[in-house]
């Protein structure tokens, strides 16, 4: 076999390898599952926020699992603290529409 044929076969093999389609091992649905996110080293809060945003985009009811765990007294105290400190993170950070101009709710 000549040197020209070897080079041509080598170039053809490299071209074929680069053109082969690569497929991911996991899908987007699997990557956005809370178990996968937590096992990847992220916190439960991050997994919950991903779940809430994913449910909101899909039109499903987006209820926080953390708020369901709390009793009425804890929710009442948190709401009262929210009135005193407007910079506290609330559930509205995910559920409100973002406006390009500043608003009193952005405090």
Phi and psi in radians as a Rosetta constraint file:
Dihedral C 1 N 2 CA 2 C 2 CIRCULARHARMONIC -1.399 0.35
Dihedral N 2 CA 2 C 2 N 3 CIRCULARHARMONIC 2.880 0.35
Dihedral C 2 N 3 CA 3 C 3 CIRCULARHARMONIC -1.139 0.35
Dihedral N 3 CA 3 C 3 N 4 CIRCULARHARMONIC -0.604 0.35
Dihedral C 3 N 4 CA 4 C 4 CIRCULARHARMONIC -1.134 0.35
Dihedral N 4 CA 4 C 4 N 5 CIRCULARHARMONIC -0.725 0.35
Dihedral C 4 N 5 CA 5 C 5 CIRCULARHARMONIC -1.167 0.35
Dihedral N 5 CA 5 C 5 N 6 CIRCULARHARMONIC -0.697 0.35
Dihedral C 5 N 6 CA 6 C 6 CIRCULARHARMONIC -1.092 0.35
Dihedral N 6 CA 6 C 6 N 7 CIRCULARHARMONIC -0.778 0.35
Dihedral C 6 N 7 CA 7 C 7 CIRCULARHARMONIC -1.133 0.35
Dihedral N 7 CA 7 C 7 N 8 CIRCULARHARMONIC -0.706 0.35
Dihedral C 7 N 8 CA 8 C 8 CIRCULARHARMONIC -1.128 0.35
Dihedral N 8 CA 8 C 8 N 9 CIRCULARHARMONIC -0.747 0.35
Dihedral C 8 N 9 CA 9 C 9 CIRCULARHARMONIC -1.139 0.35
Dihedral N 9 CA 9 C 9 N 10 CIRCULARHARMONIC -0.676 0.35
Dihedral C 9 N 10 CA 10 C 10 CIRCULARHARMONIC -1.121 0.35
Dihedral N 10 CA 10 C 10 N 11 CIRCULARHARMONIC -0.782 0.35
Dihedral C 10 N 11 CA 11 C 11 CIRCULARHARMONIC -1.123 0.35
Dihedral N 11 CA 11 C 11 N 12 CIRCULARHARMONIC -0.729 0.35
Dihedral C 11 N 12 CA 12 C 12 CIRCULARHARMONIC -1.107 0.35
Dihedral N 12 CA 12 C 12 N 13 CIRCULARHARMONIC -0.716 0.35
Dihedral C 12 N 13 CA 13 C 13 CIRCULARHARMONIC -1.148 0.35
Dihedral N 13 CA 13 C 13 N 14 CIRCULARHARMONIC -0.762 0.35
Dihedral C 13 N 14 CA 14 C 14 CIRCULARHARMONIC -1.114 0.35
Dihedral N 14 CA 14 C 14 N 15 CIRCULARHARMONIC -0.704 0.35
Dihedral C 14 N 15 CA 15 C 15 CIRCULARHARMONIC -1.123 0.35
Dihedral N 15 CA 15 C 15 N 16 CIRCULARHARMONIC -0.710 0.35
Dihedral C 15 N 16 CA 16 C 16 CIRCULARHARMONIC -1.153 0.35
Dihedral N 16 CA 16 C 16 N 17 CIRCULARHARMONIC -0.718 0.35
Dihedral C 16 N 17 CA 17 C 17 CIRCULARHARMONIC -1.120 0.35
Dihedral N 17 CA 17 C 17 N 18 CIRCULARHARMONIC -0.703 0.35
Dihedral C 17 N 18 CA 18 C 18 CIRCULARHARMONIC -1.275 0.35
Dihedral N 18 CA 18 C 18 N 19 CIRCULARHARMONIC -0.409 0.35
Dihedral C 18 N 19 CA 19 C 19 CIRCULARHARMONIC -1.551 0.35
Dihedral N 19 CA 19 C 19 N 20 CIRCULARHARMONIC -0.206 0.35
Dihedral C 19 N 20 CA 20 C 20 CIRCULARHARMONIC -1.179 0.35
Dihedral N 20 CA 20 C 20 N 21 CIRCULARHARMONIC 2.327 0.35
Dihedral C 20 N 21 CA 21 C 21 CIRCULARHARMONIC -1.258 0.35
Dihedral N 21 CA 21 C 21 N 22 CIRCULARHARMONIC 2.372 0.35
Dihedral C 21 N 22 CA 22 C 22 CIRCULARHARMONIC -1.780 0.35
Dihedral N 22 CA 22 C 22 N 23 CIRCULARHARMONIC 2.421 0.35
Dihedral C 22 N 23 CA 23 C 23 CIRCULARHARMONIC -1.996 0.35
Dihedral N 23 CA 23 C 23 N 24 CIRCULARHARMONIC 2.419 0.35
Dihedral C 23 N 24 CA 24 C 24 CIRCULARHARMONIC -1.300 0.35
Dihedral N 24 CA 24 C 24 N 25 CIRCULARHARMONIC 2.629 0.35
Dihedral C 24 N 25 CA 25 C 25 CIRCULARHARMONIC -1.373 0.35
Dihedral N 25 CA 25 C 25 N 26 CIRCULARHARMONIC -0.438 0.35
Dihedral C 25 N 26 CA 26 C 26 CIRCULARHARMONIC -2.205 0.35
Dihedral N 26 CA 26 C 26 N 27 CIRCULARHARMONIC 2.652 0.35
Dihedral C 26 N 27 CA 27 C 27 CIRCULARHARMONIC -1.651 0.35
Dihedral N 27 CA 27 C 27 N 28 CIRCULARHARMONIC 3.004 0.35
Dihedral C 27 N 28 CA 28 C 28 CIRCULARHARMONIC -1.127 0.35
Dihedral N 28 CA 28 C 28 N 29 CIRCULARHARMONIC -0.656 0.35
Dihedral C 28 N 29 CA 29 C 29 CIRCULARHARMONIC -1.047 0.35
Dihedral N 29 CA 29 C 29 N 30 CIRCULARHARMONIC -0.736 0.35
Dihedral C 29 N 30 CA 30 C 30 CIRCULARHARMONIC -1.219 0.35
Dihedral N 30 CA 30 C 30 N 31 CIRCULARHARMONIC -0.634 0.35
Dihedral C 30 N 31 CA 31 C 31 CIRCULARHARMONIC -1.224 0.35
Dihedral N 31 CA 31 C 31 N 32 CIRCULARHARMONIC -0.508 0.35
Dihedral C 31 N 32 CA 32 C 32 CIRCULARHARMONIC -1.634 0.35
Dihedral N 32 CA 32 C 32 N 33 CIRCULARHARMONIC 0.137 0.35
Dihedral C 32 N 33 CA 33 C 33 CIRCULARHARMONIC -1.294 0.35
Dihedral N 33 CA 33 C 33 N 34 CIRCULARHARMONIC 2.468 0.35
Dihedral C 33 N 34 CA 34 C 34 CIRCULARHARMONIC -1.022 0.35
Dihedral N 34 CA 34 C 34 N 35 CIRCULARHARMONIC -0.674 0.35
Dihedral C 34 N 35 CA 35 C 35 CIRCULARHARMONIC -1.094 0.35
Dihedral N 35 CA 35 C 35 N 36 CIRCULARHARMONIC -0.732 0.35
Dihedral C 35 N 36 CA 36 C 36 CIRCULARHARMONIC -1.135 0.35
Dihedral N 36 CA 36 C 36 N 37 CIRCULARHARMONIC -0.723 0.35
Dihedral C 36 N 37 CA 37 C 37 CIRCULARHARMONIC -1.143 0.35
Dihedral N 37 CA 37 C 37 N 38 CIRCULARHARMONIC -0.774 0.35
Dihedral C 37 N 38 CA 38 C 38 CIRCULARHARMONIC -1.145 0.35
Dihedral N 38 CA 38 C 38 N 39 CIRCULARHARMONIC -0.719 0.35
Dihedral C 38 N 39 CA 39 C 39 CIRCULARHARMONIC -1.215 0.35
Dihedral N 39 CA 39 C 39 N 40 CIRCULARHARMONIC -0.319 0.35
Dihedral C 39 N 40 CA 40 C 40 CIRCULARHARMONIC -1.456 0.35
Dihedral N 40 CA 40 C 40 N 41 CIRCULARHARMONIC -0.045 0.35
Dihedral C 40 N 41 CA 41 C 41 CIRCULARHARMONIC 1.855 0.35
Dihedral N 41 CA 41 C 41 N 42 CIRCULARHARMONIC 0.072 0.35
Dihedral C 41 N 42 CA 42 C 42 CIRCULARHARMONIC -1.572 0.35
Dihedral N 42 CA 42 C 42 N 43 CIRCULARHARMONIC 2.846 0.35
Dihedral C 42 N 43 CA 43 C 43 CIRCULARHARMONIC -1.393 0.35
Dihedral N 43 CA 43 C 43 N 44 CIRCULARHARMONIC 2.943 0.35
Dihedral C 43 N 44 CA 44 C 44 CIRCULARHARMONIC -1.176 0.35
Dihedral N 44 CA 44 C 44 N 45 CIRCULARHARMONIC -0.541 0.35
Dihedral C 44 N 45 CA 45 C 45 CIRCULARHARMONIC -1.142 0.35
Dihedral N 45 CA 45 C 45 N 46 CIRCULARHARMONIC -0.728 0.35
Dihedral C 45 N 46 CA 46 C 46 CIRCULARHARMONIC -1.119 0.35
Dihedral N 46 CA 46 C 46 N 47 CIRCULARHARMONIC -0.743 0.35
Dihedral C 46 N 47 CA 47 C 47 CIRCULARHARMONIC -1.103 0.35
Dihedral N 47 CA 47 C 47 N 48 CIRCULARHARMONIC -0.668 0.35
Dihedral C 47 N 48 CA 48 C 48 CIRCULARHARMONIC -1.200 0.35
Dihedral N 48 CA 48 C 48 N 49 CIRCULARHARMONIC -0.694 0.35
Dihedral C 48 N 49 CA 49 C 49 CIRCULARHARMONIC -1.151 0.35
Dihedral N 49 CA 49 C 49 N 50 CIRCULARHARMONIC -0.674 0.35
Dihedral C 49 N 50 CA 50 C 50 CIRCULARHARMONIC -1.088 0.35
Dihedral N 50 CA 50 C 50 N 51 CIRCULARHARMONIC -0.738 0.35
Dihedral C 50 N 51 CA 51 C 51 CIRCULARHARMONIC -1.118 0.35
Dihedral N 51 CA 51 C 51 N 52 CIRCULARHARMONIC -0.739 0.35
Dihedral C 51 N 52 CA 52 C 52 CIRCULARHARMONIC -1.121 0.35
Dihedral N 52 CA 52 C 52 N 53 CIRCULARHARMONIC -0.776 0.35
Dihedral C 52 N 53 CA 53 C 53 CIRCULARHARMONIC -1.161 0.35
Dihedral N 53 CA 53 C 53 N 54 CIRCULARHARMONIC -0.699 0.35
Dihedral C 53 N 54 CA 54 C 54 CIRCULARHARMONIC -1.101 0.35
Dihedral N 54 CA 54 C 54 N 55 CIRCULARHARMONIC -0.748 0.35
Dihedral C 54 N 55 CA 55 C 55 CIRCULARHARMONIC -1.149 0.35
Dihedral N 55 CA 55 C 55 N 56 CIRCULARHARMONIC -0.670 0.35
Dihedral C 55 N 56 CA 56 C 56 CIRCULARHARMONIC -1.129 0.35
Dihedral N 56 CA 56 C 56 N 57 CIRCULARHARMONIC -0.725 0.35
Dihedral C 56 N 57 CA 57 C 57 CIRCULARHARMONIC -1.149 0.35
Dihedral N 57 CA 57 C 57 N 58 CIRCULARHARMONIC -0.666 0.35
Dihedral C 57 N 58 CA 58 C 58 CIRCULARHARMONIC -1.442 0.35
Dihedral N 58 CA 58 C 58 N 59 CIRCULARHARMONIC -0.034 0.35
Dihedral C 58 N 59 CA 59 C 59 CIRCULARHARMONIC 1.399 0.35
Dihedral N 59 CA 59 C 59 N 60 CIRCULARHARMONIC 0.296 0.35
Dihedral C 59 N 60 CA 60 C 60 CIRCULARHARMONIC -1.592 0.35
Dihedral N 60 CA 60 C 60 N 61 CIRCULARHARMONIC 2.735 0.35
Dihedral C 60 N 61 CA 61 C 61 CIRCULARHARMONIC -1.124 0.35
Dihedral N 61 CA 61 C 61 N 62 CIRCULARHARMONIC 2.296 0.35
Dihedral C 61 N 62 CA 62 C 62 CIRCULARHARMONIC -1.881 0.35
Dihedral N 62 CA 62 C 62 N 63 CIRCULARHARMONIC 1.691 0.35
Dihedral C 62 N 63 CA 63 C 63 CIRCULARHARMONIC -1.986 0.35
Dihedral N 63 CA 63 C 63 N 64 CIRCULARHARMONIC 2.365 0.35
Dihedral C 63 N 64 CA 64 C 64 CIRCULARHARMONIC -1.290 0.35
Dihedral N 64 CA 64 C 64 N 65 CIRCULARHARMONIC 2.262 0.35
Dihedral C 64 N 65 CA 65 C 65 CIRCULARHARMONIC -1.255 0.35
Dihedral N 65 CA 65 C 65 N 66 CIRCULARHARMONIC -0.510 0.35
Dihedral C 65 N 66 CA 66 C 66 CIRCULARHARMONIC -1.185 0.35
Dihedral N 66 CA 66 C 66 N 67 CIRCULARHARMONIC -0.718 0.35
Dihedral C 66 N 67 CA 67 C 67 CIRCULARHARMONIC -1.205 0.35
Dihedral N 67 CA 67 C 67 N 68 CIRCULARHARMONIC -0.512 0.35
Dihedral C 67 N 68 CA 68 C 68 CIRCULARHARMONIC -1.171 0.35
Dihedral N 68 CA 68 C 68 N 69 CIRCULARHARMONIC -0.548 0.35
Dihedral C 68 N 69 CA 69 C 69 CIRCULARHARMONIC -1.285 0.35
Dihedral N 69 CA 69 C 69 N 70 CIRCULARHARMONIC -0.456 0.35
Dihedral C 69 N 70 CA 70 C 70 CIRCULARHARMONIC -1.373 0.35
Dihedral N 70 CA 70 C 70 N 71 CIRCULARHARMONIC 2.557 0.35
Dihedral C 70 N 71 CA 71 C 71 CIRCULARHARMONIC -1.457 0.35
Dihedral N 71 CA 71 C 71 N 72 CIRCULARHARMONIC 3.057 0.35
Dihedral C 71 N 72 CA 72 C 72 CIRCULARHARMONIC -1.135 0.35
Dihedral N 72 CA 72 C 72 N 73 CIRCULARHARMONIC -0.632 0.35
Dihedral C 72 N 73 CA 73 C 73 CIRCULARHARMONIC -1.128 0.35
Dihedral N 73 CA 73 C 73 N 74 CIRCULARHARMONIC -0.767 0.35
Dihedral C 73 N 74 CA 74 C 74 CIRCULARHARMONIC -1.145 0.35
Dihedral N 74 CA 74 C 74 N 75 CIRCULARHARMONIC -0.719 0.35
Dihedral C 74 N 75 CA 75 C 75 CIRCULARHARMONIC -1.111 0.35
Dihedral N 75 CA 75 C 75 N 76 CIRCULARHARMONIC -0.692 0.35
Dihedral C 75 N 76 CA 76 C 76 CIRCULARHARMONIC -1.098 0.35
Dihedral N 76 CA 76 C 76 N 77 CIRCULARHARMONIC -0.806 0.35
Dihedral C 76 N 77 CA 77 C 77 CIRCULARHARMONIC -1.110 0.35
Dihedral N 77 CA 77 C 77 N 78 CIRCULARHARMONIC -0.690 0.35
Dihedral C 77 N 78 CA 78 C 78 CIRCULARHARMONIC -1.156 0.35
Dihedral N 78 CA 78 C 78 N 79 CIRCULARHARMONIC -0.709 0.35
Dihedral C 78 N 79 CA 79 C 79 CIRCULARHARMONIC -1.150 0.35
Dihedral N 79 CA 79 C 79 N 80 CIRCULARHARMONIC -0.706 0.35
Dihedral C 79 N 80 CA 80 C 80 CIRCULARHARMONIC -1.120 0.35
Dihedral N 80 CA 80 C 80 N 81 CIRCULARHARMONIC -0.715 0.35
Dihedral C 80 N 81 CA 81 C 81 CIRCULARHARMONIC -1.139 0.35
Dihedral N 81 CA 81 C 81 N 82 CIRCULARHARMONIC -0.595 0.35
Dihedral C 81 N 82 CA 82 C 82 CIRCULARHARMONIC -1.125 0.35
Dihedral N 82 CA 82 C 82 N 83 CIRCULARHARMONIC -0.603 0.35
Dihedral C 82 N 83 CA 83 C 83 CIRCULARHARMONIC -1.210 0.35
Dihedral N 83 CA 83 C 83 N 84 CIRCULARHARMONIC -0.604 0.35
Dihedral C 83 N 84 CA 84 C 84 CIRCULARHARMONIC -1.361 0.35
Dihedral N 84 CA 84 C 84 N 85 CIRCULARHARMONIC -0.621 0.35
Dihedral C 84 N 85 CA 85 C 85 CIRCULARHARMONIC -2.086 0.35
Dihedral N 85 CA 85 C 85 N 86 CIRCULARHARMONIC 1.679 0.35
Dihedral C 85 N 86 CA 86 C 86 CIRCULARHARMONIC -1.212 0.35
Dihedral N 86 CA 86 C 86 N 87 CIRCULARHARMONIC -0.204 0.35
Dihedral C 86 N 87 CA 87 C 87 CIRCULARHARMONIC -1.478 0.35
Dihedral N 87 CA 87 C 87 N 88 CIRCULARHARMONIC -0.029 0.35
Dihedral C 87 N 88 CA 88 C 88 CIRCULARHARMONIC -1.202 0.35
Dihedral N 88 CA 88 C 88 N 89 CIRCULARHARMONIC 2.466 0.35
Dihedral C 88 N 89 CA 89 C 89 CIRCULARHARMONIC -1.213 0.35
Dihedral N 89 CA 89 C 89 N 90 CIRCULARHARMONIC 2.246 0.35
Dihedral C 89 N 90 CA 90 C 90 CIRCULARHARMONIC -2.162 0.35
Dihedral N 90 CA 90 C 90 N 91 CIRCULARHARMONIC -3.128 0.35
Dihedral C 90 N 91 CA 91 C 91 CIRCULARHARMONIC -1.253 0.35
Dihedral N 91 CA 91 C 91 N 92 CIRCULARHARMONIC -0.248 0.35
Dihedral C 91 N 92 CA 92 C 92 CIRCULARHARMONIC -1.222 0.35
Dihedral N 92 CA 92 C 92 N 93 CIRCULARHARMONIC -0.251 0.35
Dihedral C 92 N 93 CA 93 C 93 CIRCULARHARMONIC -1.112 0.35
Dihedral N 93 CA 93 C 93 N 94 CIRCULARHARMONIC -0.418 0.35
Dihedral C 93 N 94 CA 94 C 94 CIRCULARHARMONIC -1.813 0.35
Dihedral N 94 CA 94 C 94 N 95 CIRCULARHARMONIC -0.539 0.35
Dihedral C 94 N 95 CA 95 C 95 CIRCULARHARMONIC -1.628 0.35
Dihedral N 95 CA 95 C 95 N 96 CIRCULARHARMONIC -0.093 0.35
Dihedral C 95 N 96 CA 96 C 96 CIRCULARHARMONIC -1.756 0.35
Dihedral N 96 CA 96 C 96 N 97 CIRCULARHARMONIC 2.691 0.35
Dihedral C 96 N 97 CA 97 C 97 CIRCULARHARMONIC -1.387 0.35
Dihedral N 97 CA 97 C 97 N 98 CIRCULARHARMONIC 2.408 0.35
Dihedral C 97 N 98 CA 98 C 98 CIRCULARHARMONIC -1.486 0.35
Dihedral N 98 CA 98 C 98 N 99 CIRCULARHARMONIC 2.182 0.35
Dihedral C 98 N 99 CA 99 C 99 CIRCULARHARMONIC -1.748 0.35
Dihedral N 99 CA 99 C 99 N 100 CIRCULARHARMONIC 2.521 0.35
Dihedral C 99 N 100 CA 100 C 100 CIRCULARHARMONIC -1.253 0.35
Dihedral N 100 CA 100 C 100 N 101 CIRCULARHARMONIC -0.402 0.35
Dihedral C 100 N 101 CA 101 C 101 CIRCULARHARMONIC -1.758 0.35
Dihedral N 101 CA 101 C 101 N 102 CIRCULARHARMONIC 2.622 0.35
Dihedral C 101 N 102 CA 102 C 102 CIRCULARHARMONIC -1.099 0.35
Dihedral N 102 CA 102 C 102 N 103 CIRCULARHARMONIC 2.671 0.35
Dihedral C 102 N 103 CA 103 C 103 CIRCULARHARMONIC -2.465 0.35
Dihedral N 103 CA 103 C 103 N 104 CIRCULARHARMONIC 2.838 0.35
Dihedral C 103 N 104 CA 104 C 104 CIRCULARHARMONIC -1.171 0.35
Dihedral N 104 CA 104 C 104 N 105 CIRCULARHARMONIC -0.397 0.35
Dihedral C 104 N 105 CA 105 C 105 CIRCULARHARMONIC -1.336 0.35
Dihedral N 105 CA 105 C 105 N 106 CIRCULARHARMONIC -0.202 0.35
Dihedral C 105 N 106 CA 106 C 106 CIRCULARHARMONIC -1.433 0.35
Dihedral N 106 CA 106 C 106 N 107 CIRCULARHARMONIC -0.020 0.35
